[in-house]
Amino acid sequence: MTIVIDARVAPLGDRLKRRQGLTAFLLISFGTAWGWEAMAHLVLGWSLVNPLVQAPAGFAPAIAALVVRRWVTREGFTDAGSRLRLRTAWRYYLLAWLGPLGVAAAVIGLAAATGRWEPSFRPVADLIPGVPVWAVPLLLCVLALVATIVFWGEEFGWTGYLLLRIYPGRPRRAALVAGLIAAVWHYPLALLGYVEYRPLAMGMLGWTAWIMCQEIILAWLRSCSRSVWPACLAHAGNNLVLAPLTTALLLGPSGFGENGIQLLVVLVLATVAAGPFLQASREQ
């Protein structure tokens, strides 16, 4: 399989237009999400777990990309990756759908190999009460498939615009920087109570590495499929399959803790992302 991360773009005119577009995109993405999250939590007293808080913030990158493409740079949507391309890209949809489950299995296997994990599958049953334990991962995969549209709100911005514009012709650097930006964009979730890391700095570092590794994989899916939708599906699987399963199985008195789980996930994701990353470096 040829693995390519393609950050090349159609001509945008001069560099000033591209910089204007990137500046506007970042200002809208961060300003909308961070501003709403701060107001909802600090002024209205809402939890960031509340869907009414998450939805406007989650669609900020897509809104930013739409505004920039339509009114700032007026470049249109030719390379936005909006088409599904199911007939030609079905293999990448399948990888995006089942990949998070495979990563979760690898993380659990790595945890078992350390000798620190005492297997107990009861917490998995609690994720979806009333169904057999074996059915929970399958139902989570179905949930991720249904929720794919929700994660378009981020990926139409990150992989549909930012990845293509941040470093044209330098796919490795583009994936790393886009991943770092996406990670920083998520920081209010840790600072305003959505997730709690102890110590905070170590947790934020692990979370950043997780998102950056994920972005390399999403960039590969975007490039190979020529669509943002496999990236949306993989992002949904990360949030609704990989994270819940590893947390349920490994978090606890005899488990690894939040930071330990992140370390295991990052090790597996980094291994998966190594192929696309190294291939991109050879193509520069």
C-alpha beads as a LAMMPS data file, in Angstrom:
LAMMPS data file: protein, C-alpha beads

284 atoms
283 bonds

1 atom types
1 bond types

-500.0 500.0 xlo xhi
-500.0 500.0 ylo yhi
-500.0 500.0 zlo zhi

Masses

1 110.0

Atoms # bond

1 1 1 0.000 0.000 0.000
2 1 1 1.367 3.411 -0.928
3 1 1 0.944 5.822 1.946
4 1 1 0.985 9.511 1.145
5 1 1 0.129 12.623 3.072
6 1 1 -0.578 15.238 0.429
7 1 1 -0.649 18.839 1.656
8 1 1 -0.298 20.359 -1.785
9 1 1 -2.906 22.893 -2.815
10 1 1 -4.193 24.464 -5.978
11 1 1 -2.705 27.913 -6.670
12 1 1 -4.119 30.496 -4.287
13 1 1 -2.625 33.535 -5.837
14 1 1 -0.063 35.355 -3.752
15 1 1 1.217 34.468 -0.278
16 1 1 -0.684 37.324 1.292
17 1 1 -4.038 35.815 0.365
18 1 1 -3.063 32.472 1.902
19 1 1 -1.857 34.157 5.088
20 1 1 -5.028 36.198 5.284
21 1 1 -7.065 33.043 4.930
22 1 1 -5.094 31.205 7.612
23 1 1 -5.275 34.152 9.982
24 1 1 -9.027 34.493 9.523
25 1 1 -9.515 30.730 9.893
26 1 1 -7.582 30.580 13.174
27 1 1 -9.240 33.674 14.604
28 1 1 -12.734 32.372 13.851
29 1 1 -11.992 28.808 14.973
30 1 1 -10.381 29.771 18.262
31 1 1 -12.432 32.894 18.912
32 1 1 -15.776 31.168 18.424
33 1 1 -14.916 27.990 20.347
34 1 1 -12.936 29.510 23.202
35 1 1 -15.242 32.502 23.554
36 1 1 -18.378 30.356 23.750
37 1 1 -16.812 27.808 26.111
38 1 1 -15.597 30.549 28.449
39 1 1 -18.948 32.336 28.477
40 1 1 -20.951 29.121 28.922
41 1 1 -18.792 27.900 31.794
42 1 1 -17.729 31.087 33.565
43 1 1 -20.811 33.254 32.976
44 1 1 -23.700 30.825 32.545
45 1 1 -22.259 28.192 34.877
46 1 1 -22.778 25.350 32.394
47 1 1 -20.642 22.237 32.319
48 1 1 -18.578 21.653 29.197
49 1 1 -20.141 18.177 29.087
50 1 1 -23.406 19.885 28.110
51 1 1 -24.115 19.297 24.377
52 1 1 -25.333 22.896 24.146
53 1 1 -21.785 23.950 24.977
54 1 1 -20.014 21.378 22.832
55 1 1 -22.031 21.737 19.621
56 1 1 -21.283 25.400 18.796
57 1 1 -17.632 24.948 19.745
58 1 1 -17.317 21.700 17.806
59 1 1 -18.533 23.286 14.581
60 1 1 -16.311 26.367 14.873
61 1 1 -13.542 25.011 12.568
62 1 1 -16.073 24.121 9.860
63 1 1 -17.729 27.517 10.143
64 1 1 -14.307 29.151 9.906
65 1 1 -13.427 27.163 6.778
66 1 1 -16.755 28.007 5.156
67 1 1 -16.379 31.724 5.879
68 1 1 -12.777 31.869 4.683
69 1 1 -13.354 29.892 1.491
70 1 1 -16.501 31.833 0.602
71 1 1 -15.787 35.405 1.681
72 1 1 -12.149 35.932 2.691
73 1 1 -10.057 34.218 0.016
74 1 1 -13.018 33.411 -2.269
75 1 1 -11.197 30.272 -3.403
76 1 1 -14.298 28.110 -3.381
77 1 1 -14.619 24.489 -2.316
78 1 1 -12.998 22.506 -5.119
79 1 1 -10.348 20.942 -2.863
80 1 1 -12.436 20.869 0.322
81 1 1 -12.975 17.103 0.164
82 1 1 -16.737 17.322 0.641
83 1 1 -17.659 14.426 -1.655
84 1 1 -18.111 11.014 -0.037
85 1 1 -16.351 9.014 -2.793
86 1 1 -17.707 5.775 -1.328
87 1 1 -17.064 3.722 -4.454
88 1 1 -13.358 4.541 -4.700
89 1 1 -12.560 5.099 -1.026
90 1 1 -14.525 2.331 0.689
91 1 1 -11.311 0.695 1.990
92 1 1 -10.413 3.881 3.863
93 1 1 -13.897 4.139 5.324
94 1 1 -13.507 0.583 6.586
95 1 1 -10.115 1.373 8.113
96 1 1 -11.474 4.560 9.657
97 1 1 -14.446 2.683 11.124
98 1 1 -12.704 -0.383 12.540
99 1 1 -9.266 1.129 13.120
100 1 1 -10.098 2.684 16.527
101 1 1 -11.337 -0.711 17.739
102 1 1 -8.063 -2.278 16.593
103 1 1 -6.058 0.429 18.348
104 1 1 -8.065 -0.152 21.525
105 1 1 -7.300 -3.883 21.329
106 1 1 -3.593 -3.123 20.861
107 1 1 -3.620 -0.771 23.848
108 1 1 -5.269 -3.422 26.027
109 1 1 -2.743 -5.988 24.816
110 1 1 0.119 -3.638 25.666
111 1 1 -1.371 -3.029 29.108
112 1 1 -1.664 -6.772 29.701
113 1 1 1.961 -7.271 28.628
114 1 1 3.148 -4.927 31.382
115 1 1 1.688 -7.226 34.034
116 1 1 0.068 -4.270 35.797
117 1 1 -3.451 -4.779 34.484
118 1 1 -5.916 -7.081 36.197
119 1 1 -8.539 -7.976 33.590
120 1 1 -12.096 -6.987 34.476
121 1 1 -14.718 -6.362 31.815
122 1 1 -17.534 -5.229 34.088
123 1 1 -16.780 -1.505 33.505
124 1 1 -17.281 -2.073 29.775
125 1 1 -20.825 -3.326 30.428
126 1 1 -21.527 -0.069 32.267
127 1 1 -20.843 1.931 29.087
128 1 1 -24.126 0.690 27.577
129 1 1 -26.252 -0.832 30.346
130 1 1 -28.508 -3.738 29.524
131 1 1 -26.465 -5.327 26.734
132 1 1 -23.895 -8.154 26.867
133 1 1 -20.285 -7.126 27.310
134 1 1 -19.294 -8.538 23.911
135 1 1 -21.869 -6.333 22.192
136 1 1 -20.650 -3.053 23.694
137 1 1 -17.676 -2.519 21.327
138 1 1 -19.890 -3.293 18.333
139 1 1 -22.557 -0.844 19.466
140 1 1 -19.920 1.811 20.090
141 1 1 -18.726 1.328 16.498
142 1 1 -22.292 1.809 15.284
143 1 1 -22.585 4.929 17.419
144 1 1 -19.375 6.285 15.893
145 1 1 -20.772 5.679 12.414
146 1 1 -23.943 7.589 13.261
147 1 1 -21.998 10.408 14.913
148 1 1 -19.671 10.951 11.951
149 1 1 -21.618 14.023 10.864
150 1 1 -20.919 15.655 14.222
151 1 1 -17.167 15.412 13.722
152 1 1 -17.443 17.039 10.307
153 1 1 -17.607 20.197 12.392
154 1 1 -13.912 19.817 13.185
155 1 1 -12.528 17.888 10.224
156 1 1 -13.926 20.131 7.515
157 1 1 -11.772 22.755 9.196
158 1 1 -8.669 20.795 10.246
159 1 1 -8.210 18.304 7.378
160 1 1 -10.410 20.072 4.834
161 1 1 -8.721 23.467 5.101
162 1 1 -5.911 23.915 7.625
163 1 1 -3.943 20.810 6.622
164 1 1 -3.909 21.922 2.983
165 1 1 -2.969 25.529 3.667
166 1 1 -0.574 25.578 6.615
167 1 1 2.520 24.257 4.764
168 1 1 1.721 23.574 1.092
169 1 1 4.025 20.957 -0.364
170 1 1 5.411 19.951 3.049
171 1 1 3.048 17.209 4.196
172 1 1 5.032 16.063 7.232
173 1 1 5.299 19.538 8.692
174 1 1 1.689 20.287 7.764
175 1 1 0.373 17.257 9.653
176 1 1 2.463 18.006 12.748
177 1 1 1.570 21.694 12.913
178 1 1 -2.106 21.100 12.120
179 1 1 -2.173 18.470 14.875
180 1 1 -0.550 20.843 17.338
181 1 1 -3.034 23.594 16.501
182 1 1 -5.954 21.184 16.881
183 1 1 -4.557 20.062 20.239
184 1 1 -4.238 23.622 21.556
185 1 1 -7.768 24.339 20.358
186 1 1 -8.954 21.560 22.718
187 1 1 -7.134 22.905 25.789
188 1 1 -10.131 24.689 27.393
189 1 1 -11.725 21.265 27.863
190 1 1 -8.952 20.398 30.316
191 1 1 -8.782 23.859 31.875
192 1 1 -12.527 24.267 32.438
193 1 1 -13.408 20.901 33.933
194 1 1 -14.391 18.670 31.005
195 1 1 -11.426 16.408 31.764
196 1 1 -9.191 16.488 34.818
197 1 1 -5.512 15.565 34.691
198 1 1 -3.264 15.150 37.686
199 1 1 -0.692 16.515 37.233
200 1 1 -2.181 18.890 34.686
201 1 1 1.013 19.533 32.724
202 1 1 1.696 15.842 32.151
203 1 1 -1.889 15.206 31.132
204 1 1 -1.866 18.086 28.657
205 1 1 1.411 16.854 27.183
206 1 1 -0.012 13.363 26.666
207 1 1 -3.233 14.738 25.205
208 1 1 -1.266 16.902 22.777
209 1 1 0.802 13.921 21.621
210 1 1 -2.383 11.851 21.208
211 1 1 -4.038 14.470 18.988
212 1 1 -0.900 15.043 16.922
213 1 1 -0.513 11.317 16.230
214 1 1 -4.185 11.153 15.352
215 1 1 -3.828 14.060 12.941
216 1 1 -1.103 12.244 10.985
217 1 1 -3.468 9.300 10.542
218 1 1 -6.378 11.578 9.608
219 1 1 -4.164 13.374 7.099
220 1 1 -3.340 10.040 5.479
221 1 1 -7.017 9.111 5.288
222 1 1 -7.806 12.519 3.793
223 1 1 -5.087 12.201 1.173
224 1 1 -5.767 8.600 0.138
225 1 1 -9.556 8.948 0.026
226 1 1 -9.616 12.524 -1.324
227 1 1 -12.462 13.142 1.119
228 1 1 -12.767 14.512 4.654
229 1 1 -15.429 11.940 5.551
230 1 1 -13.110 9.033 6.448
231 1 1 -11.265 11.443 8.751
232 1 1 -14.607 12.397 10.327
233 1 1 -15.419 8.727 10.878
234 1 1 -11.994 7.982 12.374
235 1 1 -12.319 11.006 14.660
236 1 1 -15.702 9.742 15.816
237 1 1 -14.145 6.340 16.521
238 1 1 -11.369 7.928 18.539
239 1 1 -13.868 9.705 20.783
240 1 1 -16.609 7.086 20.961
241 1 1 -14.734 3.778 20.685
242 1 1 -11.042 4.090 21.534
243 1 1 -11.270 6.514 24.457
244 1 1 -14.297 4.937 26.241
245 1 1 -13.031 1.353 25.925
246 1 1 -9.481 2.044 27.098
247 1 1 -10.709 4.238 29.950
248 1 1 -13.300 1.698 31.112
249 1 1 -10.849 -1.198 31.045
250 1 1 -7.698 0.440 32.362
251 1 1 -8.779 3.234 34.691
252 1 1 -9.098 2.253 38.323
253 1 1 -7.151 1.388 41.479
254 1 1 -5.271 -1.417 39.745
255 1 1 -5.105 0.340 36.413
256 1 1 -2.874 2.950 34.875
257 1 1 -4.581 6.259 35.619
258 1 1 -5.410 8.892 33.016
259 1 1 -1.787 9.698 32.225
260 1 1 -0.806 6.038 32.008
261 1 1 -3.661 5.309 29.604
262 1 1 -2.615 8.252 27.452
263 1 1 0.941 6.951 27.319
264 1 1 -0.214 3.532 26.106
265 1 1 -2.524 5.056 23.505
266 1 1 0.181 7.412 22.246
267 1 1 2.643 4.518 21.907
268 1 1 0.180 2.563 19.765
269 1 1 -0.964 5.575 17.721
270 1 1 2.631 6.654 17.128
271 1 1 3.404 3.185 15.800
272 1 1 0.402 3.332 13.467
273 1 1 1.258 6.882 12.352
274 1 1 4.930 6.096 11.708
275 1 1 4.242 4.700 8.231
276 1 1 2.433 7.770 6.856
277 1 1 4.881 10.106 8.582
278 1 1 8.023 8.422 7.206
279 1 1 6.529 8.109 3.736
280 1 1 5.712 11.817 3.757
281 1 1 9.290 12.663 4.754
282 1 1 10.643 10.744 1.763
283 1 1 8.374 12.636 -0.589
284 1 1 9.428 16.115 0.484

Bonds

1 1 1 2
2 1 2 3
3 1 3 4
4 1 4 5
5 1 5 6
6 1 6 7
7 1 7 8
8 1 8 9
9 1 9 10
10 1 10 11
11 1 11 12
12 1 12 13
13 1 13 14
14 1 14 15
15 1 15 16
16 1 16 17
17 1 17 18
18 1 18 19
19 1 19 20
20 1 20 21
21 1 21 22
22 1 22 23
23 1 23 24
24 1 24 25
25 1 25 26
26 1 26 27
27 1 27 28
28 1 28 29
29 1 29 30
30 1 30 31
31 1 31 32
32 1 32 33
33 1 33 34
34 1 34 35
35 1 35 36
36 1 36 37
37 1 37 38
38 1 38 39
39 1 39 40
40 1 40 41
41 1 41 42
42 1 42 43
43 1 43 44
44 1 44 45
45 1 45 46
46 1 46 47
47 1 47 48
48 1 48 49
49 1 49 50
50 1 50 51
51 1 51 52
52 1 52 53
53 1 53 54
54 1 54 55
55 1 55 56
56 1 56 57
57 1 57 58
58 1 58 59
59 1 59 60
60 1 60 61
61 1 61 62
62 1 62 63
63 1 63 64
64 1 64 65
65 1 65 66
66 1 66 67
67 1 67 68
68 1 68 69
69 1 69 70
70 1 70 71
71 1 71 72
72 1 72 73
73 1 73 74
74 1 74 75
75 1 75 76
76 1 76 77
77 1 77 78
78 1 78 79
79 1 79 80
80 1 80 81
81 1 81 82
82 1 82 83
83 1 83 84
84 1 84 85
85 1 85 86
86 1 86 87
87 1 87 88
88 1 88 89
89 1 89 90
90 1 90 91
91 1 91 92
92 1 92 93
93 1 93 94
94 1 94 95
95 1 95 96
96 1 96 97
97 1 97 98
98 1 98 99
99 1 99 100
100 1 100 101
101 1 101 102
102 1 102 103
103 1 103 104
104 1 104 105
105 1 105 106
106 1 106 107
107 1 107 108
108 1 108 109
109 1 109 110
110 1 110 111
111 1 111 112
112 1 112 113
113 1 113 114
114 1 114 115
115 1 115 116
116 1 116 117
117 1 117 118
118 1 118 119
119 1 119 120
120 1 120 121
121 1 121 122
122 1 122 123
123 1 123 124
124 1 124 125
125 1 125 126
126 1 126 127
127 1 127 128
128 1 128 129
129 1 129 130
130 1 130 131
131 1 131 132
132 1 132 133
133 1 133 134
134 1 134 135
135 1 135 136
136 1 136 137
137 1 137 138
138 1 138 139
139 1 139 140
140 1 140 141
141 1 141 142
142 1 142 143
143 1 143 144
144 1 144 145
145 1 145 146
146 1 146 147
147 1 147 148
148 1 148 149
149 1 149 150
150 1 150 151
151 1 151 152
152 1 152 153
153 1 153 154
154 1 154 155
155 1 155 156
156 1 156 157
157 1 157 158
158 1 158 159
159 1 159 160
160 1 160 161
161 1 161 162
162 1 162 163
163 1 163 164
164 1 164 165
165 1 165 166
166 1 166 167
167 1 167 168
168 1 168 169
169 1 169 170
170 1 170 171
171 1 171 172
172 1 172 173
173 1 173 174
174 1 174 175
175 1 175 176
176 1 176 177
177 1 177 178
178 1 178 179
179 1 179 180
180 1 180 181
181 1 181 182
182 1 182 183
183 1 183 184
184 1 184 185
185 1 185 186
186 1 186 187
187 1 187 188
188 1 188 189
189 1 189 190
190 1 190 191
191 1 191 192
192 1 192 193
193 1 193 194
194 1 194 195
195 1 195 196
196 1 196 197
197 1 197 198
198 1 198 199
199 1 199 200
200 1 200 201
201 1 201 202
202 1 202 203
203 1 203 204
204 1 204 205
205 1 205 206
206 1 206 207
207 1 207 208
208 1 208 209
209 1 209 210
210 1 210 211
211 1 211 212
212 1 212 213
213 1 213 214
214 1 214 215
215 1 215 216
216 1 216 217
217 1 217 218
218 1 218 219
219 1 219 220
220 1 220 221
221 1 221 222
222 1 222 223
223 1 223 224
224 1 224 225
225 1 225 226
226 1 226 227
227 1 227 228
228 1 228 229
229 1 229 230
230 1 230 231
231 1 231 232
232 1 232 233
233 1 233 234
234 1 234 235
235 1 235 236
236 1 236 237
237 1 237 238
238 1 238 239
239 1 239 240
240 1 240 241
241 1 241 242
242 1 242 243
243 1 243 244
244 1 244 245
245 1 245 246
246 1 246 247
247 1 247 248
248 1 248 249
249 1 249 250
250 1 250 251
251 1 251 252
252 1 252 253
253 1 253 254
254 1 254 255
255 1 255 256
256 1 256 257
257 1 257 258
258 1 258 259
259 1 259 260
260 1 260 261
261 1 261 262
262 1 262 263
263 1 263 264
264 1 264 265
265 1 265 266
266 1 266 267
267 1 267 268
268 1 268 269
269 1 269 270
270 1 270 271
271 1 271 272
272 1 272 273
273 1 273 274
274 1 274 275
275 1 275 276
276 1 276 277
277 1 277 278
278 1 278 279
279 1 279 280
280 1 280 281
281 1 281 282
282 1 282 283
283 1 283 284
